[in-house]
Amino acid sequence: MARFMDVHSGFVGVTEDQLREAHERDLAIQDTEGVSFERAWLDPESGKVFCLSTGPSKESVMRIHEQAGHPTGEVYEVSVDIT
């Protein structure tokens, strides 16, 4: 499975609980596309949300986010990992 990082805009002022609710909507339907959402991060001042997932394609990640109500066209495959 490939690993993806996606970016959402427009989440200014969103709380941790609201981010958790959005993430849970992804988790509830992720199996329909073979995606696994691992983590989500929020910068409430800039309104940016970052999500880390694995799945078969960036399009599958995009479809889950769209169905969950927070679409994004900004999905990147992250194939290089340095620790």
N, CA, C and O atoms as a CHARMM CRD file, in Angstrom:
* protein
*
  332
    1    1 MET  N      0.84000  -1.18700   0.00000 PROA 1      0.00000
    2    1 MET  CA     0.00000   0.00000   0.00000 PROA 1      0.00000
    3    1 MET  C      0.87700   1.24000   0.00000 PROA 1      0.00000
    4    1 MET  O      1.94000   1.28100   0.62000 PROA 1      0.00000
    5    2 ALA  N      0.41100   2.22200  -0.69800 PROA 2      0.00000
    6    2 ALA  CA     1.11000   3.50400  -0.73700 PROA 2      0.00000
    7    2 ALA  C      0.69900   4.35700   0.46000 PROA 2      0.00000
    8    2 ALA  O     -0.37400   4.15900   1.03000 PROA 2      0.00000
    9    3 ARG  N      1.54600   5.29300   0.83200 PROA 3      0.00000
   10    3 ARG  CA     1.25800   6.21400   1.93400 PROA 3      0.00000
   11    3 ARG  C      1.00800   7.59400   1.35000 PROA 3      0.00000
   12    3 ARG  O      1.67700   8.01100   0.40400 PROA 3      0.00000
   13    4 PHE  N      0.03400   8.30200   1.92400 PROA 4      0.00000
   14    4 PHE  CA    -0.38200   9.60800   1.40700 PROA 4      0.00000
   15    4 PHE  C     -0.50000  10.63500   2.53000 PROA 4      0.00000
   16    4 PHE  O     -0.87600  10.31300   3.65700 PROA 4      0.00000
   17    5 MET  N     -0.16900  11.87500   2.19200 PROA 5      0.00000
   18    5 MET  CA    -0.41600  13.02700   3.05900 PROA 5      0.00000
   19    5 MET  C     -1.33300  13.94100   2.27300 PROA 5      0.00000
   20    5 MET  O     -1.04700  14.28400   1.12600 PROA 5      0.00000
   21    6 ASP  N     -2.43500  14.33500   2.89300 PROA 6      0.00000
   22    6 ASP  CA    -3.31600  15.28000   2.21700 PROA 6      0.00000
   23    6 ASP  C     -3.50100  16.52100   3.06200 PROA 6      0.00000
   24    6 ASP  O     -3.29700  16.50900   4.27600 PROA 6      0.00000
   25    7 VAL  N     -3.89300  17.59200   2.39400 PROA 7      0.00000
   26    7 VAL  CA    -4.01600  18.89900   3.02900 PROA 7      0.00000
   27    7 VAL  C     -5.41100  19.44400   2.75900 PROA 7      0.00000
   28    7 VAL  O     -5.88400  19.43100   1.62300 PROA 7      0.00000
   29    8 HSD  N     -6.05800  19.91700   3.80300 PROA 8      0.00000
   30    8 HSD  CA    -7.36100  20.56800   3.69800 PROA 8      0.00000
   31    8 HSD  C     -7.20800  22.02100   4.12600 PROA 8      0.00000
   32    8 HSD  O     -6.42800  22.32300   5.02900 PROA 8      0.00000
   33    9 SER  N     -7.93500  22.90700   3.49500 PROA 9      0.00000
   34    9 SER  CA    -7.96300  24.31700   3.88000 PROA 9      0.00000
   35    9 SER  C     -9.36400  24.67900   4.33900 PROA 9      0.00000
   36    9 SER  O    -10.32000  23.95100   4.07600 PROA 9      0.00000
   37   10 GLY  N     -9.48200  25.82000   5.03400 PROA 10     0.00000
   38   10 GLY  CA   -10.79700  26.30800   5.42500 PROA 10     0.00000
   39   10 GLY  C    -11.27600  25.82100   6.77300 PROA 10     0.00000
   40   10 GLY  O    -12.47100  25.89300   7.06000 PROA 10     0.00000
   41   11 PHE  N    -10.37300  25.32300   7.61500 PROA 11     0.00000
   42   11 PHE  CA   -10.75100  24.81900   8.92600 PROA 11     0.00000
   43   11 PHE  C    -10.37300  25.80600  10.03400 PROA 11     0.00000
   44   11 PHE  O    -10.04500  25.39600  11.14800 PROA 11     0.00000
   45   12 VAL  N    -10.41700  27.09600   9.73100 PROA 12     0.00000
   46   12 VAL  CA   -10.07500  28.12600  10.72100 PROA 12     0.00000
   47   12 VAL  C    -11.02100  28.02900  11.90700 PROA 12     0.00000
   48   12 VAL  O    -12.23900  27.98000  11.73600 PROA 12     0.00000
   49   13 GLY  N    -10.45700  28.00000  13.11200 PROA 13     0.00000
   50   13 GLY  CA   -11.26800  27.96800  14.32200 PROA 13     0.00000
   51   13 GLY  C    -11.84000  26.61900  14.68900 PROA 13     0.00000
   52   13 GLY  O    -12.57900  26.51400  15.66700 PROA 13     0.00000
   53   14 VAL  N    -11.51900  25.58200  13.93100 PROA 14     0.00000
   54   14 VAL  CA   -12.02300  24.24800  14.23800 PROA 14     0.00000
   55   14 VAL  C    -11.38500  23.76800  15.53800 PROA 14     0.00000
   56   14 VAL  O    -10.20700  24.02200  15.78700 PROA 14     0.00000
   57   15 THR  N    -12.15400  23.08300  16.35200 PROA 15     0.00000
   58   15 THR  CA   -11.65800  22.56100  17.62400 PROA 15     0.00000
   59   15 THR  C    -11.12800  21.14000  17.45500 PROA 15     0.00000
   60   15 THR  O    -11.33500  20.49500  16.42700 PROA 15     0.00000
   61   16 GLU  N    -10.44800  20.68100  18.48100 PROA 16     0.00000
   62   16 GLU  CA    -9.95900  19.30100  18.47800 PROA 16     0.00000
   63   16 GLU  C    -11.11900  18.31900  18.36400 PROA 16     0.00000
   64   16 GLU  O    -11.01500  17.32800  17.64100 PROA 16     0.00000
   65   17 ASP  N    -12.21100  18.57200  19.05900 PROA 17     0.00000
   66   17 ASP  CA   -13.37900  17.69100  18.97900 PROA 17     0.00000
   67   17 ASP  C    -13.97700  17.66600  17.57600 PROA 17     0.00000
   68   17 ASP  O    -14.38400  16.60900  17.09500 PROA 17     0.00000
   69   18 GLN  N    -14.03200  18.81400  16.92300 PROA 18     0.00000
   70   18 GLN  CA   -14.56000  18.86800  15.56000 PROA 18     0.00000
   71   18 GLN  C    -13.65000  18.11400  14.58800 PROA 18     0.00000
   72   18 GLN  O    -14.13000  17.43000  13.68400 PROA 18     0.00000
   73   19 LEU  N    -12.33400  18.24400  14.77900 PROA 19     0.00000
   74   19 LEU  CA   -11.40500  17.48400  13.94300 PROA 19     0.00000
   75   19 LEU  C    -11.59800  15.99200  14.17700 PROA 19     0.00000
   76   19 LEU  O    -11.60800  15.21200  13.22500 PROA 19     0.00000
   77   20 ARG  N    -11.74900  15.59400  15.42000 PROA 20     0.00000
   78   20 ARG  CA   -11.96500  14.18200  15.74700 PROA 20     0.00000
   79   20 ARG  C    -13.23500  13.66200  15.06000 PROA 20     0.00000
   80   20 ARG  O    -13.23800  12.55400  14.52200 PROA 20     0.00000
   81   21 GLU  N    -14.29900  14.44600  15.07700 PROA 21     0.00000
   82   21 GLU  CA   -15.54900  14.04900  14.41000 PROA 21     0.00000
   83   21 GLU  C    -15.34000  13.86100  12.91300 PROA 21     0.00000
   84   21 GLU  O    -15.82900  12.89000  12.33600 PROA 21     0.00000
   85   22 ALA  N    -14.62100  14.77700  12.28500 PROA 22     0.00000
   86   22 ALA  CA   -14.34600  14.67300  10.84300 PROA 22     0.00000
   87   22 ALA  C    -13.51100  13.42800  10.55800 PROA 22     0.00000
   88   22 ALA  O    -13.77800  12.70400   9.59900 PROA 22     0.00000
   89   23 HSD  N    -12.51300  13.18200  11.38100 PROA 23     0.00000
   90   23 HSD  CA   -11.65300  12.00300  11.22000 PROA 23     0.00000
   91   23 HSD  C    -12.47000  10.72300  11.39300 PROA 23     0.00000
   92   23 HSD  O    -12.27400   9.75900  10.65200 PROA 23     0.00000
   93   24 GLU  N    -13.36600  10.70900  12.34800 PROA 24     0.00000
   94   24 GLU  CA   -14.20000   9.52800  12.58000 PROA 24     0.00000
   95   24 GLU  C    -15.13700   9.25800  11.40100 PROA 24     0.00000
   96   24 GLU  O    -15.46100   8.10200  11.12800 PROA 24     0.00000
   97   25 ARG  N    -15.57400  10.30200  10.70300 PROA 25     0.00000
   98   25 ARG  CA   -16.39100  10.10000   9.49600 PROA 25     0.00000
   99   25 ARG  C    -15.57000   9.39300   8.42700 PROA 25     0.00000
  100   25 ARG  O    -16.08900   8.53300   7.71400 PROA 25     0.00000
  101   26 ASP  N    -14.27700   9.75200   8.30800 PROA 26     0.00000
  102   26 ASP  CA   -13.39300   9.03700   7.37900 PROA 26     0.00000
  103   26 ASP  C    -13.24700   7.57600   7.79700 PROA 26     0.00000
  104   26 ASP  O    -13.38100   6.67200   6.97300 PROA 26     0.00000
  105   27 LEU  N    -12.97100   7.35100   9.08200 PROA 27     0.00000
  106   27 LEU  CA   -12.75700   5.98900   9.57500 PROA 27     0.00000
  107   27 LEU  C    -13.97600   5.09900   9.35600 PROA 27     0.00000
  108   27 LEU  O    -13.84100   3.90600   9.08700 PROA 27     0.00000
  109   28 ALA  N    -15.15500   5.67900   9.47300 PROA 28     0.00000
  110   28 ALA  CA   -16.39100   4.89900   9.34400 PROA 28     0.00000
  111   28 ALA  C    -16.57400   4.31900   7.95000 PROA 28     0.00000
  112   28 ALA  O    -17.24800   3.30100   7.79400 PROA 28     0.00000
  113   29 ILE  N    -15.98900   4.94400   6.93300 PROA 29     0.00000
  114   29 ILE  CA   -16.21500   4.48400   5.55700 PROA 29     0.00000
  115   29 ILE  C    -14.92900   4.11100   4.82400 PROA 29     0.00000
  116   29 ILE  O    -14.98200   3.74600   3.64900 PROA 29     0.00000
  117   30 GLN  N    -13.78500   4.19100   5.48100 PROA 30     0.00000
  118   30 GLN  CA   -12.51100   3.98100   4.80600 PROA 30     0.00000
  119   30 GLN  C    -12.39000   2.60200   4.15500 PROA 30     0.00000
  120   30 GLN  O    -11.72900   2.47300   3.12500 PROA 30     0.00000
  121   31 ASP  N    -13.00100   1.59100   4.71800 PROA 31     0.00000
  122   31 ASP  CA   -12.87700   0.24100   4.17600 PROA 31     0.00000
  123   31 ASP  C    -13.50200   0.09700   2.79500 PROA 31     0.00000
  124   31 ASP  O    -13.12800  -0.80000   2.03900 PROA 31     0.00000
  125   32 THR  N    -14.43700   0.95700   2.45800 PROA 32     0.00000
  126   32 THR  CA   -15.08700   0.84700   1.14300 PROA 32     0.00000
  127   32 THR  C    -14.10500   1.10000   0.00600 PROA 32     0.00000
  128   32 THR  O    -14.34700   0.67700  -1.12400 PROA 32     0.00000
  129   33 GLU  N    -12.99700   1.78600   0.29200 PROA 33     0.00000
  130   33 GLU  CA   -11.97800   2.08500  -0.72800 PROA 33     0.00000
  131   33 GLU  C    -10.63900   1.44100  -0.40100 PROA 33     0.00000
  132   33 GLU  O     -9.66200   1.65000  -1.12100 PROA 33     0.00000
  133   34 GLY  N    -10.57900   0.65800   0.67800 PROA 34     0.00000
  134   34 GLY  CA    -9.31900   0.03100   1.06000 PROA 34     0.00000
  135   34 GLY  C     -8.29000   1.01400   1.60100 PROA 34     0.00000
  136   34 GLY  O     -7.08500   0.79600   1.47500 PROA 34     0.00000
  137   35 VAL  N     -8.77300   2.09900   2.20500 PROA 35     0.00000
  138   35 VAL  CA    -7.91500   3.14600   2.75900 PROA 35     0.00000
  139   35 VAL  C     -7.85300   2.98300   4.27000 PROA 35     0.00000
  140   35 VAL  O     -8.80600   2.51500   4.89100 PROA 35     0.00000
  141   36 SER  N     -6.72800   3.37100   4.85600 PROA 36     0.00000
  142   36 SER  CA    -6.58800   3.38300   6.30900 PROA 36     0.00000
  143   36 SER  C     -6.03300   4.74700   6.72100 PROA 36     0.00000
  144   36 SER  O     -4.87500   5.06400   6.44700 PROA 36     0.00000
  145   37 PHE  N     -6.86900   5.54600   7.37900 PROA 37     0.00000
  146   37 PHE  CA    -6.43000   6.84700   7.86500 PROA 37     0.00000
  147   37 PHE  C     -5.72800   6.65400   9.20300 PROA 37     0.00000
  148   37 PHE  O     -6.30900   6.11600  10.14600 PROA 37     0.00000
  149   38 GLU  N     -4.47500   7.09600   9.27900 PROA 38     0.00000
  150   38 GLU  CA    -3.64100   6.85600  10.45800 PROA 38     0.00000
  151   38 GLU  C     -3.69300   7.99600  11.46000 PROA 38     0.00000
  152   38 GLU  O     -3.84300   7.76000  12.65900 PROA 38     0.00000
  153   39 ARG  N     -3.56900   9.22800  10.98400 PROA 39     0.00000
  154   39 ARG  CA    -3.48800  10.39200  11.87400 PROA 39     0.00000
  155   39 ARG  C     -4.02500  11.61400  11.15900 PROA 39     0.00000
  156   39 ARG  O     -4.11200  11.65800   9.93100 PROA 39     0.00000
  157   40 ALA  N     -4.38400  12.60500  11.96100 PROA 40     0.00000
  158   40 ALA  CA    -4.77800  13.91200  11.42100 PROA 40     0.00000
  159   40 ALA  C     -4.20500  14.98700  12.33100 PROA 40     0.00000
  160   40 ALA  O     -4.17700  14.83000  13.55100 PROA 40     0.00000
  161   41 TRP  N     -3.75300  16.07400  11.73300 PROA 41     0.00000
  162   41 TRP  CA    -3.19400  17.20900  12.47600 PROA 41     0.00000
  163   41 TRP  C     -3.93800  18.46900  12.06700 PROA 41     0.00000
  164   41 TRP  O     -4.41800  18.57600  10.93800 PROA 41     0.00000
  165   42 LEU  N     -4.03000  19.41300  12.97700 PROA 42     0.00000
  166   42 LEU  CA    -4.78500  20.64900  12.74200 PROA 42     0.00000
  167   42 LEU  C     -3.97500  21.85500  13.16700 PROA 42     0.00000
  168   42 LEU  O     -3.36300  21.86400  14.23500 PROA 42     0.00000
  169   43 ASP  N     -3.97600  22.88200  12.31400 PROA 43     0.00000
  170   43 ASP  CA    -3.50100  24.21400  12.68700 PROA 43     0.00000
  171   43 ASP  C     -4.72500  25.12000  12.59700 PROA 43     0.00000
  172   43 ASP  O     -5.04600  25.60700  11.51300 PROA 43     0.00000
  173   44 PRO  N     -5.42200  25.35700  13.72300 PROA 44     0.00000
  174   44 PRO  CA    -6.68300  26.09900  13.67300 PROA 44     0.00000
  175   44 PRO  C     -6.51600  27.56400  13.26000 PROA 44     0.00000
  176   44 PRO  O     -7.46700  28.17800  12.77500 PROA 44     0.00000
  177   45 GLU  N     -5.33000  28.12500  13.44500 PROA 45     0.00000
  178   45 GLU  CA    -5.12300  29.51900  13.04500 PROA 45     0.00000
  179   45 GLU  C     -5.05100  29.66900  11.53200 PROA 45     0.00000
  180   45 GLU  O     -5.62900  30.60100  10.97500 PROA 45     0.00000
  181   46 SER  N     -4.35100  28.76600  10.86700 PROA 46     0.00000
  182   46 SER  CA    -4.26300  28.84300   9.40100 PROA 46     0.00000
  183   46 SER  C     -5.43400  28.13500   8.73500 PROA 46     0.00000
  184   46 SER  O     -5.71200  28.35600   7.55600 PROA 46     0.00000
  185   47 GLY  N     -6.12200  27.27800   9.49600 PROA 47     0.00000
  186   47 GLY  CA    -7.23500  26.52100   8.92700 PROA 47     0.00000
  187   47 GLY  C     -6.79200  25.32700   8.11900 PROA 47     0.00000
  188   47 GLY  O     -7.55600  24.81600   7.30000 PROA 47     0.00000
  189   48 LYS  N     -5.56400  24.86900   8.33300 PROA 48     0.00000
  190   48 LYS  CA    -5.03800  23.71900   7.59400 PROA 48     0.00000
  191   48 LYS  C     -5.16900  22.44600   8.42200 PROA 48     0.00000
  192   48 LYS  O     -4.90300  22.43300   9.62400 PROA 48     0.00000
  193   49 VAL  N     -5.58400  21.38400   7.75100 PROA 49     0.00000
  194   49 VAL  CA    -5.63400  20.04800   8.32700 PROA 49     0.00000
  195   49 VAL  C     -4.77300  19.15400   7.44600 PROA 49     0.00000
  196   49 VAL  O     -4.81800  19.25100   6.21900 PROA 49     0.00000
  197   50 PHE  N     -3.99400  18.29000   8.07100 PROA 50     0.00000
  198   50 PHE  CA    -3.12000  17.35300   7.37500 PROA 50     0.00000
  199   50 PHE  C     -3.50300  15.94700   7.80900 PROA 50     0.00000
  200   50 PHE  O     -3.64200  15.67900   9.00200 PROA 50     0.00000
  201   51 CYS  N     -3.67500  15.05100   6.84900 PROA 51     0.00000
  202   51 CYS  CA    -4.07000  13.67500   7.14400 PROA 51     0.00000
  203   51 CYS  C     -3.05200  12.70700   6.54300 PROA 51     0.00000
  204   51 CYS  O     -2.62300  12.87200   5.40100 PROA 51     0.00000
  205   52 LEU  N     -2.67300  11.70200   7.32100 PROA 52     0.00000
  206   52 LEU  CA    -1.77500  10.65300   6.86400 PROA 52     0.00000
  207   52 LEU  C     -2.57900   9.37800   6.69700 PROA 52     0.00000
  208   52 LEU  O     -3.33100   8.98600   7.58900 PROA 52     0.00000
  209   53 SER  N     -2.42000   8.73500   5.55500 PROA 53     0.00000
  210   53 SER  CA    -3.18300   7.51700   5.28800 PROA 53     0.00000
  211   53 SER  C     -2.37000   6.56900   4.41900 PROA 53     0.00000
  212   53 SER  O     -1.34800   6.94100   3.84300 PROA 53     0.00000
  213   54 THR  N     -2.85200   5.33800   4.34100 PROA 54     0.00000
  214   54 THR  CA    -2.35100   4.38000   3.37000 PROA 54     0.00000
  215   54 THR  C     -3.54400   3.92400   2.54300 PROA 54     0.00000
  216   54 THR  O     -4.68400   3.93200   3.00800 PROA 54     0.00000
  217   55 GLY  N     -3.25700   3.52900   1.31100 PROA 55     0.00000
  218   55 GLY  CA    -4.33700   3.07800   0.44900 PROA 55     0.00000
  219   55 GLY  C     -3.83600   2.73400  -0.93300 PROA 55     0.00000
  220   55 GLY  O     -2.64700   2.86100  -1.22600 PROA 55     0.00000
  221   56 PRO  N     -4.74500   2.29900  -1.77900 PROA 56     0.00000
  222   56 PRO  CA    -4.35400   1.87800  -3.11800 PROA 56     0.00000
  223   56 PRO  C     -4.02300   3.03100  -4.06800 PROA 56     0.00000
  224   56 PRO  O     -3.25100   2.85100  -5.00900 PROA 56     0.00000
  225   57 SER  N     -4.60100   4.21800  -3.82900 PROA 57     0.00000
  226   57 SER  CA    -4.35400   5.34100  -4.74500 PROA 57     0.00000
  227   57 SER  C     -4.77200   6.65000  -4.08700 PROA 57     0.00000
  228   57 SER  O     -5.54100   6.66300  -3.12600 PROA 57     0.00000
  229   58 LYS  N     -4.25100   7.74900  -4.62200 PROA 58     0.00000
  230   58 LYS  CA    -4.66300   9.04800  -4.09300 PROA 58     0.00000
  231   58 LYS  C     -6.12900   9.30800  -4.40400 PROA 58     0.00000
  232   58 LYS  O     -6.80800   9.99800  -3.64300 PROA 58     0.00000
  233   59 GLU  N     -6.62200   8.77200  -5.49700 PROA 59     0.00000
  234   59 GLU  CA    -8.03500   8.94400  -5.83600 PROA 59     0.00000
  235   59 GLU  C     -8.94200   8.27500  -4.80900 PROA 59     0.00000
  236   59 GLU  O    -10.01600   8.79000  -4.49900 PROA 59     0.00000
  237   60 SER  N     -8.51400   7.12800  -4.28000 PROA 60     0.00000
  238   60 SER  CA    -9.32100   6.45500  -3.25700 PROA 60     0.00000
  239   60 SER  C     -9.37400   7.29300  -1.98300 PROA 60     0.00000
  240   60 SER  O    -10.41800   7.36000  -1.33400 PROA 60     0.00000
  241   61 VAL  N     -8.26100   7.93200  -1.61500 PROA 61     0.00000
  242   61 VAL  CA    -8.23500   8.82700  -0.45700 PROA 61     0.00000
  243   61 VAL  C     -9.17200  10.00900  -0.69200 PROA 61     0.00000
  244   61 VAL  O     -9.92900  10.40100   0.19500 PROA 61     0.00000
  245   62 MET  N     -9.11100  10.56700  -1.88900 PROA 62     0.00000
  246   62 MET  CA    -9.96000  11.71600  -2.23300 PROA 62     0.00000
  247   62 MET  C    -11.44200  11.34900  -2.16800 PROA 62     0.00000
  248   62 MET  O    -12.25600  12.14300  -1.69500 PROA 62     0.00000
  249   63 ARG  N    -11.79700  10.15400  -2.63800 PROA 63     0.00000
  250   63 ARG  CA   -13.20900   9.74300  -2.61500 PROA 63     0.00000
  251   63 ARG  C    -13.73100   9.60900  -1.18900 PROA 63     0.00000
  252   63 ARG  O    -14.86200  10.00300  -0.90600 PROA 63     0.00000
  253   64 ILE  N    -12.91800   9.05700  -0.28900 PROA 64     0.00000
  254   64 ILE  CA   -13.35500   8.92600   1.10700 PROA 64     0.00000
  255   64 ILE  C    -13.57500  10.29800   1.71500 PROA 64     0.00000
  256   64 ILE  O    -14.60400  10.53600   2.34700 PROA 64     0.00000
  257   65 HSD  N    -12.62500  11.20500   1.53500 PROA 65     0.00000
  258   65 HSD  CA   -12.78300  12.55200   2.08900 PROA 65     0.00000
  259   65 HSD  C    -14.02100  13.25000   1.51000 PROA 65     0.00000
  260   65 HSD  O    -14.74400  13.93900   2.23000 PROA 65     0.00000
  261   66 GLU  N    -14.25500  13.07200   0.23900 PROA 66     0.00000
  262   66 GLU  CA   -15.43800  13.69300  -0.37200 PROA 66     0.00000
  263   66 GLU  C    -16.71900  13.12100   0.22200 PROA 66     0.00000
  264   66 GLU  O    -17.63300  13.87100   0.56400 PROA 66     0.00000
  265   67 GLN  N    -16.79000  11.81500   0.34400 PROA 67     0.00000
  266   67 GLN  CA   -17.98400  11.18600   0.91200 PROA 67     0.00000
  267   67 GLN  C    -18.17900  11.56500   2.38300 PROA 67     0.00000
  268   67 GLN  O    -19.31000  11.61900   2.86600 PROA 67     0.00000
  269   68 ALA  N    -17.08000  11.82500   3.08900 PROA 68     0.00000
  270   68 ALA  CA   -17.16200  12.18900   4.50600 PROA 68     0.00000
  271   68 ALA  C    -17.48900  13.66400   4.69400 PROA 68     0.00000
  272   68 ALA  O    -17.72600  14.10200   5.82000 PROA 68     0.00000
  273   69 GLY  N    -17.50800  14.43700   3.61000 PROA 69     0.00000
  274   69 GLY  CA   -17.93300  15.83100   3.69700 PROA 69     0.00000
  275   69 GLY  C    -16.82500  16.85700   3.78800 PROA 69     0.00000
  276   69 GLY  O    -17.09500  18.02600   4.06500 PROA 69     0.00000
  277   70 HSD  N    -15.58600  16.45300   3.56300 PROA 70     0.00000
  278   70 HSD  CA   -14.47500  17.41000   3.57200 PROA 70     0.00000
  279   70 HSD  C    -13.50400  17.07900   2.43000 PROA 70     0.00000
  280   70 HSD  O    -12.40900  16.56500   2.65700 PROA 70     0.00000
  281   71 PRO  N    -13.93000  17.38400   1.20400 PROA 71     0.00000
  282   71 PRO  CA   -13.11500  17.04700   0.03700 PROA 71     0.00000
  283   71 PRO  C    -11.81200  17.85100  -0.02100 PROA 71     0.00000
  284   71 PRO  O    -11.70800  18.95500   0.51400 PROA 71     0.00000
  285   72 THR  N    -10.84100  17.25900  -0.68000 PROA 72     0.00000
  286   72 THR  CA    -9.59100  17.95000  -0.97900 PROA 72     0.00000
  287   72 THR  C     -9.02400  17.40600  -2.28300 PROA 72     0.00000
  288   72 THR  O     -9.15000  16.21900  -2.58600 PROA 72     0.00000
  289   73 GLY  N     -8.41000  18.27500  -3.03200 PROA 73     0.00000
  290   73 GLY  CA    -7.70900  17.86700  -4.24200 PROA 73     0.00000
  291   73 GLY  C     -6.21600  17.81900  -4.01700 PROA 73     0.00000
  292   73 GLY  O     -5.44900  17.55700  -4.94300 PROA 73     0.00000
  293   74 GLU  N     -5.80100  18.07300  -2.78100 PROA 74     0.00000
  294   74 GLU  CA    -4.38500  18.16700  -2.45000 PROA 74     0.00000
  295   74 GLU  C     -3.95400  16.91600  -1.69400 PROA 74     0.00000
  296   74 GLU  O     -3.91500  16.90100  -0.46300 PROA 74     0.00000
  297   75 VAL  N     -3.62700  15.85300  -2.45800 PROA 75     0.00000
  298   75 VAL  CA    -3.20900  14.58000  -1.88800 PROA 75     0.00000
  299   75 VAL  C     -1.86000  14.22100  -2.51900 PROA 75     0.00000
  300   75 VAL  O     -1.70700  14.24500  -3.74000 PROA 75     0.00000
  301   76 TYR  N     -0.89300  13.88900  -1.67000 PROA 76     0.00000
  302   76 TYR  CA     0.45600  13.61200  -2.13700 PROA 76     0.00000
  303   76 TYR  C      0.90600  12.23600  -1.68300 PROA 76     0.00000
  304   76 TYR  O      0.73600  11.87200  -0.51900 PROA 76     0.00000
  305   77 GLU  N      1.48400  11.46800  -2.60600 PROA 77     0.00000
  306   77 GLU  CA     2.08400  10.19700  -2.21200 PROA 77     0.00000
  307   77 GLU  C      3.42600  10.52000  -1.56400 PROA 77     0.00000
  308   77 GLU  O      4.22800  11.26400  -2.12800 PROA 77     0.00000
  309   78 VAL  N      3.66600   9.96600  -0.39000 PROA 78     0.00000
  310   78 VAL  CA     4.91100  10.20100   0.32800 PROA 78     0.00000
  311   78 VAL  C      5.67800   8.87900   0.39300 PROA 78     0.00000
  312   78 VAL  O      5.49000   8.07200   1.30300 PROA 78     0.00000
  313   79 SER  N      6.54800   8.68400  -0.60300 PROA 79     0.00000
  314   79 SER  CA     7.24000   7.40700  -0.73800 PROA 79     0.00000
  315   79 SER  C      8.62500   7.39900  -0.09900 PROA 79     0.00000
  316   79 SER  O      9.25100   6.34400   0.00300 PROA 79     0.00000
  317   80 VAL  N      9.10900   8.56000   0.33100 PROA 80     0.00000
  318   80 VAL  CA    10.41200   8.62300   0.98800 PROA 80     0.00000
  319   80 VAL  C     10.17600   8.97900   2.44600 PROA 80     0.00000
  320   80 VAL  O      9.52500   9.97800   2.75000 PROA 80     0.00000
  321   81 ASP  N     10.70600   8.15700   3.34800 PROA 81     0.00000
  322   81 ASP  CA    10.49700   8.33300   4.78400 PROA 81     0.00000
  323   81 ASP  C     11.85300   8.28500   5.47900 PROA 81     0.00000
  324   81 ASP  O     12.53700   7.26200   5.44500 PROA 81     0.00000
  325   82 ILE  N     12.23400   9.36900   6.09800 PROA 82     0.00000
  326   82 ILE  CA    13.49900   9.45300   6.81200 PROA 82     0.00000
  327   82 ILE  C     13.20800   9.59900   8.30000 PROA 82     0.00000
  328   82 ILE  O     12.45400  10.48300   8.70700 PROA 82     0.00000
  329   83 THR  N     13.79900   8.74200   9.09900 PROA 83     0.00000
  330   83 THR  CA    13.59700   8.83200  10.54700 PROA 83     0.00000
  331   83 THR  C     14.90100   9.10000  11.25700 PROA 83     0.00000
  332   83 THR  O     14.92600   9.20800  12.48300 PROA 83     0.00000
